[in-house]
Amino acid sequence: EYSHLIFLMASTDSSLPPGWVRKESRTSKKPYYFNVHTNATQWERPEALTSGMVQASHILVKHRESRRPSSWKESSITRSKDEALEIIKRYREQLMSGERKFADIASTESDCNSSKKGGNLGPFGRGSMQKPFEEATYALKVGELSEPVYSDSGIHLILRTA
């Protein structure tokens, strides 16, 4: 119900990347931009993707076999790969049930520095990310959430946003 109101109050602008809508701040009356997939907001107009590029947000859970088993949260990550998978599965269940929002989990739980941006990695093209991550992202439809994805960095949940 509430999500329908968001679209009614937001202006649709076909020049924005998919998933982004322009809204107006109630207090400052200035325009801002809202991503309907991640609930991210920003004052700057999001850039349209160039051909062949995608945009995604992710949640990363590292384990002791990760290429760099440390993060902004923990200086030394000691959990096993199986423990990391169980954590990722729990996050996915919380997301699919609507119990938690993607950006909220990414901001507080992800082992990636993109946590500061709700997991948003911005736009990227082929060859920019580790192969399993890239392949999984390109295989997703906009707004779709991946199953757990394994890379050298750890285990990810990926939300394709454009």
Salt bridges, closest charged atoms under 4 A:
ASP13 OD2 - ARG45 NH2 3.19
GLU65 OE1 - LYS81 NZ 3.92
GLU74 OE2 - ARG79 NH2 2.94
GLU86 OE2 - LYS89 NZ 3.88
GLU109 OE1 - LYS73 NZ 3.64
ASP111 OD2 - ARG79 NH1 3.35
GLU134 OE2 - ARG126 NH1 3.42
GLU134 OE2 - LYS131 NZ 3.44
GLU147 OE2 - ARG92 NH2 3.36
